[in-house]
């Protein structure tokens, strides 16, 4: 979207200006009259300049797209979000140079072309830097990948290297061409730079400083890319040394950029507010130094040297001074941004230096630190379970000290990590532990210094004029449980404690936040009283028991005591307020955690209830199917004739299954019966299909396309064959049982007559 809007402005300008020129050409008819009108009127001149500027701006945009063809729309938007300041600064530069020069002068065209080209180069260098950072991030993932993923990542990095070749070639060429075309003299590039420095035009010098800024940024990115590629190819093990060189180069080039921008902003500021150039001040300073160190020279020569800088004040006209004020503030914003970047690069260099010096001093963790036991034999027996207890919090993989040595490091905060993980963590610019957020290389030295600081003596009473009072020895004031709370604040809290109960254990608990907050406030008010009494008693008693000395007059004693008591009360109130506020904040945080856990438990309950409802619906469907089967079987038992039909149906089923077996080209039945032989069950051992305990048919699994891709065809066919045979055996046993059951029923009817019918009906009712 940002790129589309950037194209929108120049295209609209081209469309409007071209339509105006077409209308003028149609009106006058001849080309000569058309050019006469353009040269005669100022508005037509302005339109020509706008048209040329818009066309050149579009040309620069197309060149930039050609230099970075691999950028997708998502990557372009991410990079443009980082370049908001430079985009705004692009249009500010254009307005600056337009403001410095006069629109009706012939130099305006060159000024516009130079301004647009330098602004586009500034954006291109930052795009180039962003692409180099992408390559650096992709190369850092080589150590974590294996196999096909590593090959794919290397191909991607090679493609990015080939894409970067275009901006590496285009940026310096375009920069040199713009400077050569803008200069009046012909010669080498150094001669052109010297002309820009010696020229009195403010526009020429500001363009030179912008070009130097772009060139330094370009060379910085190229050198850092070379160092990074050399480190990956040849110095994989010595990562801290290469990182030290990288950060040093980055800081060095950032300091150069700040120097260039400070000189530019100082020059524009002096021209804008004092009407003096920076070179005149430097000459004046040289003359002062010559006067101090060469006092033997003649006085006339000293007077001539003093009069030189006065002539340069008159060279800056008033119009240029008023226009330079606008330049100064925009250059100052650039300088502030650059100072922020230099501070970051300097901090990275200091961190790299510390890591290079002190990373080898970290100790290896012991068995007790990782596995909480020192018995090696017990660990070797159940190594997997112990490794699961000690994962690295950066890569989440287990830390193994027994099989792999020199693979883990213990920091000063007693947290353990893989050496490669913590090395990569530090190289990326992180100076604190990932878990406890303490500094890695200081290791609690600041806390020790704070604890060792001398405590101020509270027994000394301030001097109130001439009447000074010395208080006798008073015990030191100590608030209970305040230091312990401060110490606990520095230590990391465990993840799972009695307070942090998981949500599945909070089903029966109910929390009312408002009621709990009121109860906690009451408890805090009760705690205030012993704390205040503990502070007041050791201070008030010695003041009351104090005897006035001879120097103190009895008239001034009550005033002194009142002042002392006021100070003591203020100190007590401040300390009590701090303690109360800390406890209230802790209680509020605990209530928030409990409410959050309750919400999670409620969601868990809702999910369980939905699952139970789904299971109940399934069970009801199964019950309905069973009842339908029972009704069908009762109908078969009442009529002996349908038994013959069922036998005929079973035969049809067997025929259909045999046809399916032939279609699937199954192996003979002998292969299916490779299982160990089992004893055949008699009719007595089989359960009645009409009772509660029924024979369960073989459950044929349903496979998805994803499962079939990872399953062998031979194993799948064997499983299908075995399950089909189980299904057929169940059908055969049911058929035999039904036939025997019908025969037994006919025999009982012949022997007992009608009595069997009554018993059978009663038994069926009970079973129902």
FENPE-V12062 format. One record per run of one state. SS is the DSSP state (@ for helix, = for strand, . for the rest). FROM is the first residue (numbers start at 1). TO is the last residue. If there is no record, write none. Layout:
SS_FROM_TO + SS_FROM_TO
//
This chain:
._1_1 + @_2_28 + ._29_30 + @_31_40 + ._41_41 + @_42_67 + ._68_72 + @_73_82 + ._83_83 + @_84_100 + ._101_106 + @_107_139 + ._140_147 + @_148_182 + ._183_188 + @_189_198 + ._199_201 + @_202_234 + ._235_238 + @_239_273 + ._274_277 + @_278_293 + ._294_298 + @_299_313 + ._314_317 + @_318_361 + ._362_362 + =_363_363 + ._364_366 + @_367_371 + ._372_375 + @_376_381 + ._382_382 + @_383_389 + ._390_390 + =_391_391 + ._392_397 + =_398_398 + ._399_407 + =_408_410 + ._411_415 + =_416_418 + @_419_427 + ._428_431 + =_432_432 + ._433_438 + =_439_439 + ._440_444 + @_445_452 + ._453_481 + @_482_490 + ._491_502 + @_503_505 + ._506_512 + @_513_545 + ._546_553 + @_554_638 + ._639_640 + @_641_663 + ._664_668 + @_669_672 + ._673_704 + @_705_709 + ._710_712 + @_713_752 + ._753_754 + @_755_767 + ._768_768
//
